[in-house]
Structure formats: structure tokens, C-alpha cells
Amino acid sequence: MKPILSRRAFLHNSSFATLAFICTGHAANAVGSFLDSKPNSKIKGVQIGAITYSWRSMPGSVDQLLQYCVDCNISAIELMGDAVEDYAGKPTNPVKFIPGQPRQLNDEQKAQMAQYQKDVAAWRASVGMEKFEALRKQYQKAGVSIYAFKPNALNPNNTDAEIEYALKAAKALGAASVTVELPTKPEHSQRLGKLAEKHKVYIGYHAHTQATDTAWDLALSQSPYNSMNLDCGHYIAAGGINTKDSLLALIEDKQDRITSMHIKDRKSKVNGGANMVWGNGDTPLKEILNLLKEKKYKIPATIELEYDIPTGSDAVKETKICFEYAKKLLEA
């Protein structure tokens, strides 16, 4: 195994250039055909983005998601997989779920779901990339780049063909990485890292409150294409030895292995761990953003809206409020 310094040098000098290019905002220069002005959420050199999961409470076609970006002044995103896969022709799920309701399936529905999963796997293994490339161009024309892609195709039960599809789709979308939950079994991160090396697309592993300073170490050691999708809010909510100072130190130590991070404001474990309106939790938002600014780290800071939306507002309005809060911190 090569020493960690050589891996870091490799990441810093080669493929991370792709991510840096995305963060410069030069990927889109044309005026959108139906948009009056292009968004710009790169503030003082820091690319503020959003994960489209933030708008899960709203209609979510690819055109609607793009409009939300413009409405929020967000110029770069982590794109969830459902909307783009629907746009690209993924088979329709025969079992309809009601949002917020328990998913209790009868025997017939279980059989339908099993067949549906096979149909989706077959579709992913054979679909062309033309729709994904067209979507990248549509978004870039409007001033929005896609730096990460999160399809539900990277899990242990997915085939190698599905995983390779996800990596090819990410590349077609212009993304430097795909994101997935940090595996509990090391053989899966080994498998993902090997396939990622083949396609030269990073796997950004996301952790919740199991996050520690060493939680990613094994995955990072397995492949130079295994990376971190660091959720700063979850890290703080875990409590214990996870503190403001340890979080900032982790970012500095791993900055060349972090392909993107999630930004939210959560209370620490001792304070209940709740998601809060920004400025009311324990996540050191100001220190995180200013660290990115001062050190010139090319790590997209991704707004993930998870606090309860106030009465009379909506997810787009609240995402815009989060962006304006981050902008104010960076410009102070």
C-alpha cells in the first residue's frame, strides 16, 4: 500500500482538479432559455451548494429542481437520483407509497416490488447516458453545476452493473463524486472503491451520528477514490469527543479526502441533538465556512435543510434563508 502522503498528493494534483473546476463556476456561461438571470452561490471563494433532498416536501421534476436552484440563488448542487432517473426513463414503481405513511406491504405488493427492483437493475445496466448529458447541459446553461450525484444504486444489494451505471451517470452529469452512506461492512467500501477507480469518479461516504474522527479511515485506506461526504451537523450532534475544535481539526486533516460536506445546524447530543434554524444550534457554521475561505479548500459546502419548516414558509424559502445566512458569515 502506498503511503498516505502519496495518495494525498495524487488526489490534490489530479482528479480533484475536476472538483475544483466545478467550484470555479466557469462551467456555465450561456444564458438560460427560460431564466432571467443565473444564480451565483460562490461567496469569497467558497462554493455554497444544496442537496436536492432539501426540497423533498415539494414537487420534484428536473425542471422544478432547476427552478428551485434559481429561486434560492444556488449555483451548484448534490443531485438526488429519483428525479433524473425518472427523466431518463426508469421503470415506474407499481407500488404507490403515501409520504409519511408506514410502508407495510402485503404479499402481492412484495412480489411486485421484487420484480420492480429487477426491472430497475436491468434498466440501469442498459440505459444510455444521453439524457444525463442533456440534463447537465440544461443545468449548466442556466448556471447550475452538479458536483455530486446520489442515486439509490450503490448499496450492497445492488449489482456491479448498477454501481457502474451510477458512476457513469455521475460523470455524464458533470459530477466529481457519487454519495452514499458509509458502509458497515468493509468489503462493500472495498468493492465500491475498486469500481470507482475504474471510472475515475469518487465515492463520497456520508455518516450520521456514528461519525468519529476515525470512522472513514478504513474506507480511505482501501482506495484513493474513496472519499468523505462530511456532515458537520451530524458530527456535532453525535456529541462526546466530537466538538467544535475536533471538527475543524478533522476538516484540516482530511481536506484533500473530502469531496463535499453537508452543512446544517444541530444541537449537540448533550443539548438534545435537534435540527435547528441556522444560528440556533451548536454547529460552528461561521468557523467552518471561514476555514474553507481562509485555507482556500475547494470543498462544496452543501445546505441540507432538515429543520421543521415554519408555518407560512416552504423548503425553497428556507433554503434561500440558509444561503443568505452562510453568505453573511462569509462576507463578515
C-alpha positions as CSV (number, residue, x, y, z in Angstrom):
1,M,0.0,0.0,0.0
2,K,1.3,3.4,-0.9
3,P,1.9,5.8,2.0
4,I,-0.9,8.3,2.8
5,L,1.1,11.2,1.6
6,S,1.4,9.8,-1.9
7,R,-2.4,9.3,-2.0
8,R,-3.0,12.8,-0.9
9,A,-0.6,14.2,-3.4
10,F,-2.3,12.2,-6.1
11,L,-5.8,13.5,-5.1
12,H,-4.6,17.0,-4.8
13,N,-2.8,17.2,-8.1
14,S,-5.0,15.1,-10.4
15,S,-8.7,14.2,-10.2
16,F,-9.5,16.9,-7.6
17,A,-8.9,19.3,-10.4
18,T,-12.3,18.2,-11.7
19,L,-14.0,19.2,-8.5
20,A,-12.0,22.5,-8.4
21,F,-13.2,23.3,-11.9
22,I,-16.8,22.8,-10.9
23,C,-16.3,25.1,-7.9
24,T,-14.9,27.9,-10.1
25,G,-18.3,28.4,-11.7
26,H,-16.8,28.6,-15.2
27,A,-18.8,25.5,-16.3
28,A,-21.8,27.7,-17.3
29,N,-21.6,30.8,-19.4
30,A,-24.7,30.7,-21.6
31,V,-27.9,32.5,-20.6
32,G,-30.7,30.0,-19.8
33,S,-33.6,29.9,-22.3
34,F,-36.3,30.4,-19.7
35,L,-34.4,32.0,-16.8
36,D,-33.9,35.7,-16.5
37,S,-30.6,35.5,-14.5
38,K,-28.1,32.9,-13.5
39,P,-27.6,32.1,-9.8
40,N,-24.3,32.5,-8.0
41,S,-23.7,30.9,-4.7
42,K,-19.9,31.1,-4.7
43,I,-19.0,33.5,-1.9
44,K,-15.5,34.6,-1.2
45,G,-14.2,31.6,-3.0
46,V,-16.4,29.1,-1.1
47,Q,-18.9,27.2,-3.2
48,I,-22.2,27.1,-1.2
49,G,-24.4,24.4,-2.7
50,A,-27.6,22.4,-1.8
51,I,-28.7,18.8,-1.8
52,T,-31.9,18.5,-3.7
53,Y,-33.2,16.4,-0.8
54,S,-33.8,19.8,0.9
55,W,-36.8,20.2,-1.4
56,R,-38.3,16.8,-0.8
57,S,-41.6,18.4,0.5
58,M,-42.2,20.0,-2.9
59,P,-42.8,18.7,-6.4
60,G,-39.5,17.5,-7.8
61,S,-39.2,17.1,-11.6
62,V,-35.8,18.0,-13.0
63,D,-37.2,21.3,-14.3
64,Q,-38.7,22.1,-10.9
65,L,-35.5,21.4,-9.1
66,L,-33.6,23.7,-11.5
67,Q,-36.1,26.5,-10.8
68,Y,-35.6,26.0,-7.1
69,C,-31.9,26.5,-7.6
70,V,-32.5,29.8,-9.4
71,D,-35.1,30.9,-6.8
72,C,-32.6,30.2,-4.0
73,N,-29.6,31.6,-5.9
74,I,-27.9,28.2,-5.7
75,S,-25.4,27.6,-8.5
76,A,-24.1,24.1,-7.6
77,I,-25.9,21.0,-6.2
78,E,-25.7,17.5,-5.0
79,L,-28.5,15.8,-7.0
80,M,-30.6,13.1,-5.6
81,G,-31.2,10.2,-8.0
82,D,-35.0,9.9,-8.3
83,A,-35.8,12.9,-10.5
84,V,-33.1,12.4,-13.0
85,E,-33.7,8.7,-13.2
86,D,-37.4,9.3,-13.9
87,Y,-36.4,11.9,-16.5
88,A,-34.1,9.3,-18.1
89,G,-36.9,6.7,-18.3
90,K,-36.6,4.5,-15.2
91,P,-39.4,1.9,-14.9
92,T,-42.4,3.2,-12.9
93,N,-42.9,1.7,-9.5
94,P,-46.2,-0.3,-9.5
95,V,-46.5,0.1,-5.7
96,K,-47.6,3.5,-4.6
97,F,-46.4,4.8,-1.2
98,I,-48.0,7.7,0.7
99,P,-45.4,10.1,2.0
100,G,-45.2,9.9,5.8
101,Q,-47.1,6.7,6.0
102,P,-45.6,3.3,7.1
103,R,-44.6,1.1,4.2
104,Q,-46.4,-2.1,5.1
105,L,-46.6,-4.4,2.1
106,N,-48.9,-7.3,1.5
107,D,-47.6,-10.4,-0.3
108,E,-48.8,-9.2,-3.7
109,Q,-47.0,-5.9,-3.2
110,K,-43.8,-7.6,-2.0
111,A,-43.8,-9.7,-5.2
112,Q,-44.4,-6.5,-7.3
113,M,-41.5,-4.8,-5.5
114,A,-39.2,-7.7,-6.1
115,Q,-39.9,-7.7,-9.8
116,Y,-39.6,-3.9,-9.9
117,Q,-36.2,-4.0,-8.4
118,K,-35.1,-6.5,-11.1
119,D,-36.6,-4.3,-13.8
120,V,-34.7,-1.2,-12.5
121,A,-31.5,-3.2,-12.3
122,A,-31.9,-4.3,-15.9
123,W,-32.7,-0.7,-17.0
124,R,-29.7,0.7,-15.2
125,A,-27.4,-1.9,-16.8
126,S,-28.6,-0.9,-20.3
127,V,-29.6,2.7,-20.3
128,G,-27.5,5.2,-22.4
129,M,-26.1,8.4,-21.0
130,E,-27.7,10.8,-23.5
131,K,-30.4,12.0,-21.1
132,F,-27.9,12.6,-18.3
133,E,-25.6,14.5,-20.6
134,A,-28.6,16.6,-21.8
135,L,-29.6,17.4,-18.2
136,R,-26.0,18.5,-17.4
137,K,-26.2,20.9,-20.4
138,Q,-29.6,22.2,-19.4
139,Y,-28.4,22.9,-15.9
140,Q,-25.1,24.4,-17.0
141,K,-26.9,26.7,-19.4
142,A,-29.0,28.0,-16.5
143,G,-25.8,28.5,-14.4
144,V,-26.1,25.4,-12.2
145,S,-23.4,22.7,-11.9
146,I,-23.8,19.3,-10.4
147,Y,-20.8,18.3,-8.2
148,A,-22.3,15.2,-6.6
149,F,-24.9,12.6,-7.5
150,K,-26.8,10.4,-5.0
151,P,-28.8,7.6,-6.6
152,N,-30.1,4.6,-4.7
153,A,-27.8,2.3,-6.7
154,L,-24.7,2.0,-4.5
155,N,-25.8,-0.4,-1.8
156,P,-24.7,-4.0,-1.0
157,N,-27.8,-5.4,-2.7
158,N,-27.1,-3.5,-6.0
159,T,-25.3,-5.3,-8.8
160,D,-21.9,-4.2,-10.1
161,A,-23.7,-3.1,-13.3
162,E,-25.9,-0.8,-11.2
163,I,-22.9,0.7,-9.4
164,E,-21.1,1.2,-12.6
165,Y,-24.2,2.9,-14.1
166,A,-24.2,5.3,-11.1
167,L,-20.6,6.2,-11.7
168,K,-21.1,6.7,-15.5
169,A,-24.2,8.8,-14.9
170,A,-22.3,10.9,-12.4
171,K,-19.6,11.6,-15.0
172,A,-22.3,12.4,-17.6
173,L,-23.9,14.8,-15.2
174,G,-20.5,16.5,-14.7
175,A,-20.2,15.4,-11.1
176,A,-16.9,14.6,-9.5
177,S,-18.4,12.2,-7.0
178,V,-21.4,10.0,-6.0
179,T,-22.5,9.9,-2.4
180,V,-23.7,7.0,-0.3
181,E,-24.0,6.1,3.4
182,L,-20.7,4.9,5.0
183,P,-20.9,1.0,4.7
184,T,-20.9,-1.0,7.9
185,K,-19.0,-3.8,6.1
186,P,-15.5,-3.1,4.8
187,E,-15.9,-5.4,1.9
188,H,-18.5,-3.1,0.4
189,S,-16.4,0.0,0.6
190,Q,-13.6,-2.1,-0.9
191,R,-15.9,-3.1,-3.8
192,L,-17.1,0.5,-4.4
193,G,-13.6,1.9,-4.3
194,K,-12.4,-0.6,-6.9
195,L,-15.2,0.2,-9.3
196,A,-14.7,3.9,-8.6
197,E,-11.1,3.6,-9.7
198,K,-12.2,2.1,-12.9
199,H,-14.4,5.0,-13.8
200,K,-12.4,7.8,-12.1
201,V,-15.3,9.0,-10.0
202,Y,-15.1,9.5,-6.3
203,I,-17.3,7.7,-3.7
204,G,-18.2,10.2,-1.0
205,Y,-19.2,8.4,2.1
206,H,-21.8,10.1,4.3
207,A,-22.1,9.4,8.1
208,H,-24.8,10.3,10.6
209,T,-24.2,10.3,14.4
210,Q,-21.8,7.3,14.1
211,A,-19.3,9.9,12.8
212,T,-15.9,10.0,14.6
213,D,-12.5,11.3,13.6
214,T,-11.5,7.8,12.5
215,A,-14.9,6.5,11.1
216,W,-13.7,6.9,7.5
217,D,-10.1,5.7,7.9
218,L,-10.6,2.2,6.7
219,A,-12.5,3.2,3.6
220,L,-10.0,5.9,2.8
221,S,-7.2,3.4,3.1
222,Q,-8.8,1.0,0.6
223,S,-8.8,3.3,-2.4
224,P,-7.7,6.8,-3.4
225,Y,-11.2,7.1,-4.9
226,N,-12.9,6.5,-1.6
227,S,-13.6,9.9,0.0
228,M,-15.7,11.7,2.6
229,N,-19.1,13.4,2.4
230,L,-18.7,15.0,5.8
231,D,-22.0,16.0,7.5
232,C,-20.9,18.7,10.0
233,G,-24.3,18.8,11.8
234,H,-24.4,15.1,12.4
235,Y,-20.9,15.1,13.6
236,I,-21.7,17.7,16.3
237,A,-25.0,16.0,17.2
238,A,-23.0,12.8,18.0
239,G,-21.5,14.6,21.0
240,G,-18.9,13.0,23.3
241,I,-15.4,13.7,21.9
242,N,-16.9,15.3,18.8
243,T,-16.5,19.0,19.5
244,K,-16.2,22.3,17.5
245,D,-12.4,22.1,17.8
246,S,-12.2,18.4,16.8
247,L,-14.5,19.0,13.8
248,L,-12.3,21.9,12.5
249,A,-9.2,19.8,13.0
250,L,-10.8,16.9,11.1
251,I,-11.5,19.1,8.2
252,E,-8.0,20.4,8.1
253,D,-6.5,16.9,8.4
254,K,-8.7,15.3,5.8
255,Q,-9.4,18.3,3.5
256,D,-7.8,16.5,0.5
257,R,-10.1,13.5,1.0
258,I,-13.3,15.4,1.5
259,T,-15.2,15.7,-1.8
260,S,-18.2,17.5,-0.3
261,M,-19.7,18.3,3.1
262,H,-23.2,18.9,4.4
263,I,-24.0,22.0,6.4
264,K,-26.8,22.1,8.9
265,D,-27.3,23.5,12.4
266,R,-27.8,20.8,15.0
267,K,-27.7,20.8,18.8
268,S,-25.0,18.7,20.4
269,K,-26.0,15.4,22.0
270,V,-26.0,16.9,25.5
271,N,-28.4,19.6,24.3
272,G,-30.8,17.2,22.6
273,G,-29.3,16.9,19.1
274,A,-32.3,18.6,17.3
275,N,-32.0,20.2,13.9
276,M,-32.4,23.9,14.3
277,V,-33.0,27.0,12.3
278,W,-29.5,28.2,11.4
279,G,-27.9,30.2,14.1
280,N,-29.7,28.4,16.9
281,G,-27.8,25.2,17.1
282,D,-24.3,24.1,18.1
283,T,-22.7,23.5,14.7
284,P,-19.8,26.0,14.3
285,L,-21.1,27.3,10.9
286,K,-19.1,30.5,11.0
287,E,-15.8,28.7,11.8
288,I,-16.4,26.0,9.2
289,L,-17.2,28.4,6.4
290,N,-14.3,30.7,7.3
291,L,-11.9,27.8,7.4
292,L,-12.9,26.9,3.8
293,K,-12.4,30.6,2.9
294,E,-9.1,31.2,4.6
295,K,-7.5,27.9,3.6
296,K,-9.0,28.1,0.1
297,Y,-10.3,24.5,0.3
298,K,-12.2,23.5,-2.8
299,I,-14.9,21.6,-0.8
300,P,-18.5,22.4,-1.7
301,A,-20.5,23.3,1.4
302,T,-23.9,21.7,0.9
303,I,-27.0,23.1,2.5
304,E,-29.2,20.2,3.7
305,L,-32.5,21.5,5.0
306,E,-33.7,19.3,7.8
307,Y,-35.2,21.5,10.4
308,D,-39.0,21.9,10.6
309,I,-40.3,24.4,8.0
310,P,-42.2,27.2,9.8
311,T,-45.8,27.8,9.1
312,G,-46.3,30.0,6.1
313,S,-42.9,29.2,4.6
314,D,-41.7,26.4,2.3
315,A,-38.5,24.5,1.6
316,V,-37.3,26.9,-1.2
317,K,-37.7,29.9,1.0
318,E,-35.9,28.3,3.9
319,T,-33.1,27.1,1.7
320,K,-32.7,30.7,0.5
321,I,-32.6,31.8,4.1
322,C,-29.9,29.3,4.9
323,F,-27.9,30.5,1.9
324,E,-28.2,34.1,2.9
325,Y,-27.1,33.2,6.4
326,A,-24.0,31.5,5.0
327,K,-23.3,34.4,2.7
328,K,-23.5,36.8,5.6
329,L,-21.0,34.8,7.6
330,L,-18.5,34.6,4.7
331,E,-18.8,38.3,4.0
332,A,-18.5,39.5,7.6
